[in-house]
């Protein structure tokens, strides 16, 4: 019998009617007419309902049982003294049928498996934490947004006028500009090469990563060969002709960016690099995620190396604008593309950008997770930077500088000549500088040639960070403490361990790695450029500097090899600079607006289907 009917009968003290057969325990369902059940309850003269009871039962959905169907719920015999069966007390017999929710849960478990046991949660959480360190946030890839946040919208006033873009699609790496030409299909695409599950023994732990590669179509190969021909003529106007036909050809844009930078037009040089990033992002594989941190590019393929160069140069131009937070995010992206080989030395700059942008917590998290895996203690820049970052975090939390002082002492014990270089750069004279232990490594010390270079690069990049008075006082105090410990012979094992780390890593290693060579070449620092191996600059191509020895052959290999040999013999850099600069030293003006920027005035803007 329906629970609603029982309730109505209870309220009016009407006896509950129950059909049962005394000779048989089987209960038969009560059948009612489909047409009269609702109105019979309301129109029964014996049932007088009050207002509240009527309102309550008006919302009830009273089930209707057809006379030719068996009820799915069986009725239980109720003694005369028993209370009416409530909803909680009424048993439900599933029989052969299964509850829909339980059935859905069972099907999901069969397909996806059970949840991991509690013993596996620790390693899972650790992997997720390590993976999240290099996740890319799209909002921090926008240099214009950071400029606006720092200096207001006045900082974003365009210095060049152009056609208004009617409809553009914003990208993560570079936003399209109003003066850009129409973005026709370039012939550049991206393909998935392989997928790896990843293990805990890998240098860079990411559980599951994929390797991709860009691919050139036949038309793109023709354009690339035309570009190589234009380079051989040493005439930038020929490169502009290639761009007039293919405005988003990668290497042509990179080469023009370099020429314009040498000519002093930094704004347009940056603009050409952004076009490369825009073209690369528009050509990415659907499964290539810039933000996930688990997508790789093979650096030994010439089709991919241009993206590394584009990101590196874009970081340089962002640094000129003071967009340090954006620099850090792009540096993380550059490292994500090939973390094992790190072809452009990202580990030498992550600490600097973290300090400049105030991302102390992020870098401290990175250091704590990867210090042992990547042997970060061997880098002089990281050893000093992590001490400074700990100091900043302790100051922000109102803590004493105990842990940061220990880290700074470790850095000084491993690389004592750094503090000498820092004070010399700041034109400060301290008594400790007279002691041989702090003296800088000499250029003639070939046994530690790479260490000497890395120390000088760190000092040149980060010396201004130590000019804060509180930091400088802390540095002086710590230097005096560790120097007294060394002179008094306190804790000799501490100094021996520091010396062993440096000796093991740098002794008898004078050959400069290609990653550092590429960094020096693209940084345009003449001080370190003179320390490159002999002949490095003679055969250099700026759009593809120093290919790896494991580079895969491509349709342009023969032509590029011939070009490098001819460049080495003829001094291509000197000849190109001779074209760019007049004999009196003044740069020549390269007018590209009339020939390139405003060539397609009839176009409304960038194509959405680029």
N, C-alpha and C positions, 0 to 999 in steps of 0.2 A: 504494500500500500504506500502511496506517496507520502513523504515526510510533511509536505505542505498540508495535505488533507488531515493527517494526524494532528498537526498543530492547531488547525482550525477547530477540530472536534474537541481537542483538549481544552481550549479556551472557553467553549460553551458547555463543557461537562457532558459531551456526547460520548457514549461508549464507542470504543474503537471496534469496528467490525472487522472480523478476520475470518476468511474462509479457510476451513481446514476439514480434512477428512479424518474422522476418528480411527478408522481402520487402516489408514495409509498415511505415512509421514510426509509424503510428497505434497508440496504446496503448489497450488495453481495460481497463476497471476490473475489479478482482478482486471477484467476487461471493461472498458468504458467506451462510450461513443465519442468519436473525434469531434462531432459537431456540438455536443452539449456540455462537455466537461467544464469549460470556463464559465458559462452562464448558469449552470446548475448550482455552482457554489454561491454565486452572487444572488440568485433569485430564490433560494431556499427559504421558505417562511420560518422554519425552525431555527435558522442561524441568523442571529442579530449581531453584526460586527460593529465595533466602535470605530471612530475615525482613524485612530492610529493603526488598528489592525487592518483596516481596509487599505490604508496607504502602503503598509508593509507588504501585503500579499499581492498588491497590484503589480509589484515589480518582480514577483516570483515567476520563474519559468517552469511551469508544472509539466512534467513529462507525460506524454500520451502513449499508451501502450495499445497497440493494435491487437485485435482479437485473434488474428491468425499468426502471431509471432510470439515466441517464448521470451520471457523477460530475461535480461542478461544478469540481473541481480536476484538472488534467491532470498525468500523471506524466511526468517528464523522463527520457530515457535516461541511465543512469549507467554509466560505464566500470567495468571489473572492479576497477581499482585505486582507484577513488574511494571516499571515505568516505560513510557514510550521510547522507542529506540532513537537515539540521537545520531548526529552525523558521524561523531567520532567512534561510536560503538558499533555502527553498522559495518559488518565485514564485506570485503570486496574479493570476489573470487575471479582471478584472471583466467583460469582454465588454460586453454591452448593459446589464447591471445595474450600479447605482451603490451605493457604500458608503453605509450608512444615515446615518452621522454627516455625511459630506460632503453628502449630499442635504438633510439638515436645515439645515445651515449655508447652503447655497445658497438654500433656500426663505426663510429668515429675512432674508438679504441682499436678496432680491427684494422683500420686503414692507417692510422698514424702511430699506433703503439701506445703503450702506457707512459705516463709521465715519469721522468727520471727519479730514481730513488734519492733519499736524502743524502746518501753518501756521495752522490755525484754532483750535488748542488754547489759545493765549494769550488770545484774546478770549473763548472759552468759559469758561475758568477765571475770568477777570475778572468776567464776568457772574454766574457762580455765587457768587463772593465778595461782590459787591454785593448780590445777592439774599439771601444768608444773613444779612446785617446786621440785617434786619428780620423774620427768622423769629421766631415767638412760641413760647416754651417753656411748655407747659401747667402744668408743675410750679411755675412762677414766677407763675402767676395766682391762687394760693391764698394769700390773706392770713392765714388761720388757721394754715396750715402755717408761714409765716414767723414769726408770733407765737409759736407753740409752739417753734420752733427758737431764738428769742431768749430767751424768758422761761419756757419750760416749759409743761406742760399746765395749770397753774393759771391762766394768762392766758386760757384758753379756757372757763372756767366760765361757763355761761349765766346771765345775769342775769334771764332770764324763763323760766318753766316753761311747758311745753305738752305736747301729746300726742306720744307717741313715734311717729316715722314708721316704719311697718312695712316698707316697701320703697320706696327712693328711688333715682333714677338720678343719679349725680354729674355735674355739668356743669363745663365749664372756666371760665366766667365767674362763676358763683355756685352754691354748694351749697345745696340746699333745707334749710330750717329746720323744726324739729319743730312750731312753732306756726303754720306757714303753712296756709292753707285748701287744700281740694282744687283741683288745677289742672285745671279743665275746659277743653276747647278754647276758645280765645279768638277765633278768626276772623282771627288774624294769620298771614300766610304770606309766603314770599319767592320771588321769581322772577328768572330770569336775563335781563338786558336785552341785553347784548352781550359779545363777546369780542374782545380786541385782541391783536395779536402783539407790539407794542412795538418801538421803534427806539432807536438810540443817541442820537438827538437829543432824546428826551423828557427832561423835567425830572427825573423820577424813574425810573431805569432798572430795569424789571422785564420780562424777556422773556416776554410772554404774561400778560395779566391780564384778569379778567372783572369786569363791572359788574353789580351786583344792585340790587334794590329790594324793600322790604317792601310788602305789599299788604293792604288792609283788605277783609274780606268785608262783605256787606250788614248782617249783624248787628253787626259791629264799627262800621260807620258810624253805626248807630243809637245805639250806646253812646257813641260819640265826640260826637255831637250832644247827648246827655243830659249828658255831662260839661261841654260848653260852656255849656249852660243852668245847670248847677250853679255854674259859675264866675261867671256873671252875677249870681247871688244873693248872692255874697260870704259864703256860709255854708259852712264846712267840713263841717258835718253832711250837707249835700246831696251833697258829694263822697263821703262815706262810704257813702251809700246807693247810689251808682253802684258802688263797690267791693264792696258786699255782694252785688250781682248778678254783677259781673265782677271778681273779686279780682285778676286779672292784667292789667287794662286799663292800658296804659302811662302815658298822660298823667295819669290819676287818681292813680297811684302817685307820679309825679314831683311833682305838685302837693301831695299830702299830705306827702311828704318835705320839701318846702320849708316848709310850715306847721309841721311838727314841729321842724324845725331852728330856726325863728324862736322857737318855744316852748321851746327849750332841751333837747329830747329828741333828742340826737344819735344814740343807739343805734337808736331806732325810725326815725329819718330815714334812716339808712344801710340799715336793713332794707328799707324800701320801694324804695330804689334797686336793691338786689340782686334784688328780685322782677322789676323791669323787665329786668335783664340775663338772668335765668333765662328769662323769657318770650321774649325776643329769640332767645336761643340755641336754645331748643326749636323755634322757627319757622324756622330757617335753611334755605336751599336745600341739598340733598344735596351739591352741588358747591362750596358756600361753605366755604372752609377758613380758620379763624381763625389757624392757625399758619403757613400758607404765605407770607403777606404779599403776595399778588397778587390779593386780592378787594376790590373797591371798592363804596362806596355813594354814590349821587347825593345830595349835600347839598341840592339844590334841590327835593327831594321831601319833603313834610311827614311822610310815613310813615317816612322814614329819619332825620330830624333828631333825633328823640327818642332814638335809640341813641347819637348823639354826646353828647347832654346827659347821658344815663345814665352813660356811661363817664367823662366829665369829673367828674361829681359823685362817682362811686365812687372816683376817684383822690383827691379831696379828703378823703373819709372814711378812706381807707387811710393818707393822710399823717398824720391825727390819731392813728392807732394806731402810727405809726412803721414801717409796712411799706414801706420805701423800695424794696426790690427788686421788690415787687409793683407799686408805683407806676410804676416804670420800664417794666415789661412792659406794663401797661395803656396807658401813654403811647405806647409803640411801636405798640400796636394801634390807638389813636385816630388816630395819624398814618397808619397803613397804609390806613385807610378812605378817605381823600382826601388823598394827599400833595401834590398839585399846588396845591390851594387852601388846605389846612391851616386849616380854618374855626375851630379853637379854639387856634391858636398853639402847637402842640406843640413847635416848635423853640425856644420860649422856656423850656421846662421840662425837656427831655431831658437837658441838661447838669447841671442841679441834681440830678435823681434819680440820674444816673450817679455823681455825686460822693458823694451821701449813701449810696448802696448799695455804693460801692467798685468799680463796674464801669468802672474806668479803661481797661482794654484795649479793651472794647467801644466806648466813645465815641471813643477814639483811632482805632480802625479806621473808625468812621463818619465822623469828620472827615477822615481821609486819603482816603477814597473819594469824598466828596461836597462837599469844600470848594470846588472849582472849579465843579462842576455847579450847586450851590445858592447860590453866593456867600456862604458862611458867614462870611466876614470882615467883612461889613457889620453883623453882630449883635454888640453890645457884650458881651452875656452869653457868647456862644460864644468871643469873642476872649480873654476873661479865663479862662474855664473850661478851655479847651484848654491854656493855659499851666499852670494848676494841675494838670491831669491829667497832663501831661508831667512835671511836677515829682514827682508821686507815683510815676509809673512809674520815673523815674530813681532815686528814693530806694529803691524796692523792688529795683532791679537793682544797687544800689551804684554808680551812675554819677554823674559830675559833672553839675551842672545847667546845661549849656551851651545845649542846644536849648530848654529851658523858659524860660531867661532871654531868649533872642532873641524867643520868642513873647510873653512878658510885655512886653518893650519895644515890640513892635508894637502890642499892645493899649493901652498907655499913650499911645503916639504918636497913635493914632486917637481914643481916648476918655479924655483926661487928667482930665476932671472926675469920672470914676468913683472914682479913688483919693481925691479930696477927700471924696466922699460916704461912702466906706468908713471913713475915719478919723473923720469926723464922727459916723457911726453908732456907732463903737466908743468915742466920747468920748476920742479921742486927739488931741493937738496936736503937729504937726510943723512945722518951719521952711518946708518947701516949700509949705505951704498958703497962705502969704502971696503967692505969685507968681500973677499973673493967668492964666497959662497953665493952671493947675490949678483955677481958680475954676469953680464949677458954672454951667451955662447958666441964665439968668434966665427966669422964667415969661413975661416980655414978649418973649422972643426967638422970635417966631412962625415965623421962617424954619427953625428946627430944633425945632419943637414935638414932633414924633414922637420925635426922638432924645432930647430931654429926658425924655419919658415912659418910654422904654425903659431909659434909664440909671437912673431912679428905681425902676423895677420890679425891675431886677437888684439894686440895692443893698438894697432891702427884702427880697428873697428870699434872697440869698446872702451877706450881710455876716457872718453867724455862721461861715461856712466859713473866713474869713480870720483868725479869732481864735487859731488854732493858733500857738504861739510860733515854731516853725521857719518856717512860712509867712509870718508877719508880718515876721520879720527879713529873709527873702528879698525880700519886697515892698519894705521900706524901702531895702534896699541897691540894688535895681534902680531905684527911683525916683530916688535920688541920682545913679546912673550916667547915666540918660537925661537928667536935668535938666542935668547938667554938659555932656553932649554938645550939648544944645540951646543953652546959654548960650555955649559956645565955638565954635559954628558947625560942629561936627564932623558930617560926613555929612548935608548939607542935603537931598540927594535922598531920604533915608529919611523925613524929616519932611514933605517936599512930597508924596510918594506917599501917606502916611497921610492927609494933609489932603484930597487929591483923592478918596480912597475915600469919606470922610465927606461931602464936598460933593456928589459925584455922586449919592449915595444919599438924602441927607436934606434938602438945601437946597430951600427953597420947597415943602416937603411937610408941611403942617400938619394935613391932614385925617386923622383917626384911622381906620385900617382897621377893618372890621367884625369881623375875627378878634380884634383886640385889645379891641374893645368887648365882645364876648361873654366874653372871658376876665375882664375887669374886673367885668362884671355878675355872673358866677357865682362869682367869688372872694370877694364880700362884703367887699371892702376899701374902706372909706369914704373913705380918703385919695385913692385913684384914682377912686372913683366920682364925686367932685366935679369931675373933669376930663373927664368924658364930655360929648359934645355936648349942648346944651340940649334938653330934652324927651325924652331917651333913656329915662329911667326912667318917664316918665309913661305911655307906651303899651306898656310891657313886659309880656310874658306869660312867666312863669318856665319853663313847660314847652316854649316855643318862642321863645327870645330872639333878636330881631333876625334875621328870615328874610332870605336873600339877595335882591338885586334880581331875580335870574333865577329866583325860585321858581316852580314849576309850579302852575297852578291845581288845586284839589282840591275835593271836595264841601263842605269847611268854609270855603272862602275868604271867601264873602260874610258868613257869620256871624262869623268871626274878625275881619274888617275892621271890621264894625260894633262888635264888642266892643272893639277897640283904640281906635276913635274915642271910644266912650263912656268907656273907661278914662282916656283922655287928658283928657277934659273933667271927669270926676268925681274924678280922683285915686284910682284903684283901689288903689294901694299903701297910701295913708294910710287908706282905709276898711277894708281888710283887716287892717292892723295895729291899727286901732281895735277890730276885733272880737276879735283875738287877745289884746290887752293891755287891762287895766282902766285906768280913769283914774289910779289911783295908780302905774301903771307895772309892776305885777306881772303876770306872764303868766297867762292863764287855762289851766285844766287841760282838756285835750281827752281824754276817756276813750274809747278806741277798743277796748280789749280785750274788753269785754262785747259790743259791737256787731259786732265784726269778727273779732278773732283767735280767739274761741272760739265763733263762730256755728255751726260745723259740728262739734260734738263727736262726732257719730256717725261722722264720716269717719275712716278709718284713716290717711290721709296723702295725699301727692301721687300723682296718677295717673301711671303709667308711660308712658302713651300720650299725654302732653301734647304 
